[in-house]
């Protein structure tokens, strides 16, 4: 009875509360407010004074750069110093601010108060007191000491000295209007290579003449004790710094190929957009690899063996032709929406990267073949690999237009992707290359062989010989120049290929250019070279995956046999058909299944889970090739022929 009474009492209370219709208090709702930027916009006016920048790069054991700057100021107030954020050639806001430490601003020996901008972490507000005519800026840049920290830029044998990482600049001015006098200090006995020319040297200290901050950032240095300079033409040199002297041993025929690269490029473009040009080539297993374009130089970082293992370094031999082409395409002729007055104005837009990078990818392979940096056959094999990627290896083309991938430098910042073939990445490079191969085919066929893409190159990139400023362009300029070279519906063609979701890949330059894409059981030299360099096995078209010699899966093709078996990037194949993993045994199992044998049984390890899966693939081993169609010279043959 007591429990019943209690239940009745509680029921009565609850009913009473409901009847009172108690309403909870109103939740707080803040109002948005405008967040005004405290960073002055860049103006095209001269900066009042010359900034002095000194980089001490002598701490090669710990990889620590020490930077000191002296910045003239017009008076008291708020000085805003900017660390470069939007990096030319990177097409994204990836300035390496995380590696900056020990920031100190001072004047007359006294520390000054500073605060990072609340809206822009790359901007620093410095309170300048009365009576101060210049502000000293000191900080360290800490090179990565492990691969998981980023690119290593300093080792005991060499340094990659990039001003964009090793300096700050005053806000409020176009960078071309900021005078800078740079200096660098390296260990005694080290050599320095750069497009800058020193005005003075004292031991390991190199002083350079006053230049603009724009040109400074575009003029990186490489330094080290093992150095060789190879003159390729009166205007162009190959500056090589390596881990050791043996890696500098370039053979005469290798040097001759580099000289022909310069000759063929000048013939193709019809002009030069530099007063001199330096290939800054580092050969190292310790310094991070790199490929970054500049107007009068390029940073070209490869692993050991560039000269000493020439026959097996096919992909490395494509690097210099690509970066050299950027002097014309990307540096001199630059998309208008990608050009900005400084390195912090938001954003650098990439809608025309299919020209900037796509045509440079195209010219890299074309000039490589014309010069003999790569053989014609190796180039055809490289094109076959690209064609296969976009014919069957990129199902993401069915949902994402090529132009949308020009946003990927900002979206993904080149981070690894679990399903690259479906997500797509920066496909404007290689799919863009296929489009430009087809553009050449159309021009040749429409003109009866009288004109080619070389005529476009001279008309678009080859104007204003020796001008190494920036000449911007828009989509309409590309279309207009193509129409001057050869009348055609170029606007419609490019709209279909670049700006629309394309149902079919752009293979007409191959299929109507004298070749066709085929697959055989034998990999090309191009694929073998990549497998050797990556220590992996490319089974993209033989089940849909790439697996390392250690069994680690590094790529899986969306909706492939491997995908449908549940294999993913990061999986480890520990056994094949009941035996320890062996790459050759895996290939034999795939080959056997293609001949009617048992399907491969794979023991797959993910985390702490082991699974046995069946690779349901009976196509055997398949590798892409280009097969000649018909007789005589096709447009693709004509494109790759030396001039």
N, C-alpha and C positions, 0 to 999 in steps of 0.2 A: 504493500500500500504506500509505503514511503516513496518508492521509486516512481509509482504512478503519479503521486502528487507533485513530485519534482518535475516530471515530464510535462504535466499540465501547466505548471508555473512558467516553464521555459517557453512553451508554445504560446502562452498569452503574451509574454514579453516580446517575442519575435513578431507576433501579429501586430502589436502596438507600434513597434519600430517601423514596420512596413507601412502602417497607416499614416505615420507621421511624414513619410516620404522625405527622409533625410537626404540632402544633396551634398556630395563631397565638395570640398573647396575647389575653386577654379585653379588649374595648373598654371604655373608661371610661363609666360610666353615672351621671350625677349624680342626686340625689334632689331632688324639688321641695320647696320650703319656703314656709311662709306668709309673705306680704308684708303686714305690718300697716300700715294707713294712719296717717300721723302728723298727719292733718288732723282736728281735732275736729268731731264731728257738730253740726249746728245744733240749738240748744235754744231753746225759746220763753220766754226770760228776757231782761230788759233789759240792753243793753250799758252798762257803767259809764262813762259820759261821752259827750260829743258830738264826733263826727268833723267836722273842718273840711276842705272840699275847695275849692280854687281852680283854675280852668282859665283859663290865659292863651291866648287865641285870636287874638292880634294879628299873628302871623307869617304873614300871608295870602299873601305872595309865595311862600314855600317850603312852605306847608301843614304847619307844625309846631305842634302843641299842646304847651304846657308845663303839667304838672300838679304841684301841691303839696298835700299832705294833712298834717294833724296828727291823730294818732290817740292818744287817751288810753289809758294802760295801767295795770293794777292793781298791777303789780310786775314783778320780774325773771322771766326765763324765756323760753320759746319763744312768740313772737307769730307767728301764721300769718295772712298777708294773702292774700286771694283776688282774682283778676281774674275778672270774670264770664265764665262758659263757656257755660251753657245760657241762650239768649236768648229771653225771652217774645215770642211772635209769630213767631220763627224756627223753633221746634219742633225745634231741633237744637243740638249743641254747637259753635257757630260763633263764639264770642267771638273778636275780632280780635287775639289775642295776638301774632301775627307783626308787627304794626305798633307794638308797644311797645319802646322802647329807652331807654338811659340810666338804668336803675333804680338808685336810691340810697336806702338807709335810714340815718337818722342820729338822734342825740339829743344835745341840748346842744352842737350844732355838730360832733360827732364821728361819723364813719362807723361803722355797725354791720355786723357780719358777717351775711350772709344766704346762704341756699342754697335752690335750687328743690327742691320735693318730688320724690323719685325716682319716685313713682307718679302724681303729678298735676302736670303742668307749669304749671298755672294757679295753684298754691299756692306761696307764698314763706315760708320759715321765717326769722324774724329773731331773733337772740339779743339779748335785752334785759338790760342789766346792772343791778346794784343802783343804787337812787337815781334811776332814770329814771321820770318820770311821764307822758311822752308821746313818741311816735316820729314823726319827720318822714319822709314818703314823697315822693320826687320821681322823675318819669320824663317821657318825651316820648311822644306819640302821633303817628306820622308818616302823614299822609294820603297816599293813592295819588297819584302824579304822572303816571301813565299808566294807560290802561284795563286793561292786562294785569296790574296790581298789585291790582285790586279797585276798590271804589267810592271816587270822589273826594269828600271831605267838607269840603274847604276850597278856595276859590278867591279871587282878589282882590276878587270882588264879594259873596261870601256864605260862610257856614259852616253846617254841620249839626253841632250840638254834642250828642252823645249821651253821657250820663253812664255808660252801661254800657261804653263804650269808654275813658272818660276818668277812671276811678277804680278803686280797690281798696277792699275792705272786710274787717274782721276776721272770721275764721272763728269758729264756735261759737255763733252766734246766728241766729234767724230775722231776715231782713232788715227785717221790720216793727218789730223791737225795737232797731234801730241808729239813734240820732238823728244827723242830719247837717245841718250848716249850709253850704250851697253858695254859691259866688261865681263869676262869670265876668267876664273882661276881654276886650273887643272893641275894635277901632279906634275912636277918637273919631269921633262922628257917626253911627256905626252904630246901628240899632235892633235890639232883641231881642224875639222872640215865644216864648212858652211858656205852659203851663198854670200854672206857678209865678207868683206875684205878688211883685215885688221889694219889699224893706223899705227899701232905700236905693240911690241911684245917685250916683256921683261920676265924671263924664266917661264913659269907656267901661267903668267897673267897675259891675257890678250885683250887689248882695248880696241873698240870699233868706232868708226865715225858716227856722228849724230845722224839718226834716221827717224822715220815716223814709227809710232807704236804699231801701226798696221803692218809695215814692212818687217819690223822686228819679230812680231809673232809669226810671220810667214817665213822666217829665216832661222830654223832650228840648227843646232850644232850636233856633231858626233865627235867624240874624243877618245883617244886611247894610244898606247905605245906601239901597237902593231898596225902600221898605216902604209897604204900605197895609193898614189894618185896616178890615174891613167887618163891621158888626154884622148878624147874621142873625136874632137873637132876643135877648130879655133875657139868655139864658144861653149863647148860642153866637156865636162870631165866626170870621170867615175872615181869617187873618193871611197876607199874601202878601209874599214877598220875591223879587225878580226880578233878572235880569242888568242890566236897565235900566228907566227910568221908563215907556217905551212899553208894556212887557209888563204894567203894572199897570192898563191902561185897560179895566176891566170895564164893559160896557154895562148899562143899567138892567134889561133883560130877562134878562141873564145873572145878575145879582145876585138878581133875583126867583126864578129857578129854584133857586138855592142856598137861599134862604129857604124855598121850598116843600119842599125836601129835609128841612129840620129839622122843618117842620110835619108832613109825611107820616110821618116816622120816629116822632115822638112819638105820633101817632095810631095807628100800627101796633103799637107796643110798649106804649103806655099808661103809661109812666113814663120818668123820666130818671135815669141813674146817674152823675151828676156834679154838682158845685156850679156849675161852668162848664165850657165845652168850647171848645177852639181847634183849628180846622183849620190846621195848619202847612204852608202850600203854598209850595213853591219852584218857580220857573219859570226854568229854566236849561239851556243847552246845554253847560255846563261842570261843574256839580255833578252827581254821580251821581243818577239817578232813584231813587225810593224809594216804598214803600207799607208803612207799619208802624203797627199799631194800638196805642193807649194808652187808658187809662181816661178821661182828661179832655182828650185831644188825639189827633191822628193826624199822622204824617209823610207828606206827600203831595208827591212830587217828580216833576215833568213837564218836558218840553222846552218851548222857547219856542213861543208860539202858542196857549196854553190859552184866553186871551180873544181875542187878535187874529186867530186862525184857527179860531174856535169850530166852524164847520161841518165842518171836516176833522179835528177832534180827538175823534172819538167815543169811542175807548177811554180816553183821558185823562179823559173826563167820567164814566166809570164808577168811577174810583178813589175819589173822595170818598164816594159812597154806600156803597161796600164798606167802607171803613175806618171810617166813622161807625157802621155797623151793628155793628161789633166792640165798641163801648162796651157794648152789651147782650150780644152773643154772642161770648164769648171772654174778655172782661175781667171783666164782672160775673158772668155764668154761665160757669163754666170747668169742663172735664172734671176729675174728681177725680184721674185718673192723670196729668194734665198739670200739676197744681199742685204746686209744690215750695216748701219753706220758705226757700230761698235760690237763688242762681243757679249753684251748683256741685254741688248734690245730684244724684246720678245715679239714674235718668234722668228727663227729662220724657217721658212716654209719650203717644203720639198716637192711641190706638185710636178716639177719638171725634172726630177731626178732620173727619169727614164731617158732623158737626153744627157744630163750631166754625167751620170754613172753608166747608163745603158749604152750610150754610144762610146764612152771610154772603154767599157768592157769589150765592145765590138772592135775598136781600134787597137786595143791591147793585143788581141789575137791576130788581127790582120797584119799589124806591123811586126808582130813576132814571127809570123810566117814569111813575110816579105824580106825580113832581115836575116832569117836563118837562126834567130834566137830559139825558135822551135822549127822543126821540119814541117813541111806541108802535111805529111801524114799524121804527125802528132797533133797538129792543129785540127785536122778533120776529125780525129778521134776525140779531141776536146769538145768540138761542136756536137759530135754524136752524143756525148755524155749529157750535154746541156739539152739537146733535143729530147732525149729520153726522159729527162727530169720533168719537162713540161708536157710531154705527150701522155705519160702514164704515171709519173712520179710526183705529180702535184695535183691531187684531186681537189684541193682547195680553190683551184681556178674556177670551179663550178659555182662558188658563192661569193668570191671576192675579186673585184676588178684589179687589174695591175696597178692603176694609179693609187689605189688605197694602200698599197704596200709602201708607198713613199712616206707614209706616216710612221712606219715601223721603227726608224731610228729613235723617235720620241716615245712611241708606245712601248717597245720592248727593250730599247737600249742594248740590243744585241745579246740579251740574256738567253740562255739555253731554253729550248721549247720542247715540251713532251711529244707533240705531234706536229712537227715542222711541215710535213707535206699537206696537212689539212688546214693548219692555222695560216700558212704562208708566212714569209718573212720579207726580206728586202729583194723581192723578185724583179724589181726594176733593173737590177744589174743584168742578170742572165736572160730573162725573158725579153728584156730590152735589147740585148745583143741579137737575139733571133729576129726581132722586128727590124733592126737595122740591116741585117743580112738580107731580109726580104725587100727592104727599101732599095738596096743596091740592085737586086734582081729586077725590080719594077723599072727603075731608071734605065738600066741597060736594055731591057726588052722594049720598053716604050720608045727609046731613042734609037733603036736599031744598032746598039753597040757604040754609039757616038759619045755617050756620056755615062757617068757612073757616080757613085757616092763620093769619089774623090773631088768631083766638081762641087758638090755640096760642101765638102770640107773646106775647100779654098774660098768659097763664097761666104761661108758662115764663120769659120774660125780663122781664116787666113788673111783677114783684112788688117790694115794698120801695122805693117811690119815693124817690129821692135817696140811696139806699145805693150808695156806690162802693167797697165792699169786694169780696170774692170769695165767691160762692155756688157751691159745687161740685155736680156731678151725675154720675150714672152712667147706663149704658144703660137700666136699669130705670126711672129717673126720666123719661127721654124717652118710653118706652112708656106709663108710667102717665099722663103728662100728655096724650098723644095720645088715650088711651082716655077720659079725662075730657071731652075736647072732643068726641070722636065714637067710640063703641064700634066696634071693628074688630079684626081679627087683626093688630095692628101689629107684634107681636113676630115673627110668621111672615113678614110682608111685609119687614121690615127685615133679618131673617136671610137671606132670599133675595136681596135687592138688595145688601146690604153685605157680608155675611160668607160668602156662597157664590160660587162662580164662576158668573156669570150668563150664560146662553147668548144672551139677547137684551138689548139696551140698554133703559134705563127711559124709553121714549118714550110711555107711555100718557097722561101729562099733556098731551102734544101731540096724539096721535092720537085720544084720547077727550075732548080739551078744546076741539075746534072747529077743528083745523088738521091738516095732514099735511105731512111733509117731502118736498119735490120738488127737482129739479135743473133749472136752465135754463142757457142759454148766456151769460146776462148776469150779471155779479157784482153783489151788493147794494152799497149805499152803505157798509155795515159792512165788507165785504171790501175795497172800494176804499180806504177810510180806512186799513185795516191795511197794505195794499200800499204806499200812499203813505208812511206812517210808516216802514215797514221797507225801503223802496226795493227791493221784490221783486215777484214774480208768483206768486200762489197757484194752483198747478196740482195740488193735492192730489187732486182728484177728476177731473182731466183728464190722467191719466197717472201721478199719484202722487208729485209732488215740488213743492217750492218753490224757485224760482231767483231770484237777485238780478238787478238790472238790469245787473250786470257779468258775469253768467253763472255766478256762484258758487252752488252748490247748498247750501241750508241745511236741507233736510228731505227725506227720502225715505220714502214709505209702504211698510211691509213687504209683500212679495208683490204689489207693484203692477207696472205695466208698466215703470216706471223701475227698480225694484228688479231685475226679471228681466232688464233690459238691462245690469245691472252698474253702474248709477249709484248713488253713495253720498254721504252728507253730506261736504262738502269737495271733491267733484268740481267741475270747472269745464267748462262747455259753451262751447267756443270757436267752434263753427260749427254752423249748421243748414242741412241740404241743400246743403252745399258753400260756403256763404257765411258771412262773419263773424257771430258771434252778435248777434242783435237780439231783444229780448223780443217785440215785435209780430210779427216774422217767425216766431218760434217758435209763437205762438198761432195765426197763420194756417196754419202747417203742421199743427198739431193739428186745427184746424177742417176743413182740406181732407181730412185722412185720415178724419175722421168722415163726410165726404160721399162717400167712395169713392176719394179720391185716394191718392197714394203715402204710405206710412208715413214719418214724419220720420226723417231720418238725422242723428244728432248726433255731432259730433267732441268727445269727452270727454277731458279732461286730468286725470290723477291723478299727482302727483309729477312724474317726468320721462317718463311713459308717455302716449302719445296713442292713443286707440282710436276707431274709428267704430262706433257702435251703432245699432240700429234700435229706435225707441220703438213697440212693438207695441200701439198703442192706437187704437181706432176709435170711441170714445165721444164724440169732439169735446170742446168746452169745456163744463164742468159746474160750476155753483156752487149751493150749497144755499139754499133759500128755504122759508118756511112759507106754505102755500096754505090759504086759508079753506075749510072744509068746511061745507056746509049754510047755513042762514040763522039769524039771531038771535045772541045772545051766548053764547059757549062759556065754559067755566070759565077758560080762559086769558085771554079778554077781561076777565072779571070780576076776575081776579087783578091785572091791570095797570091797572085803572081807578083814578083818584084817589079818596081817601077824603074 
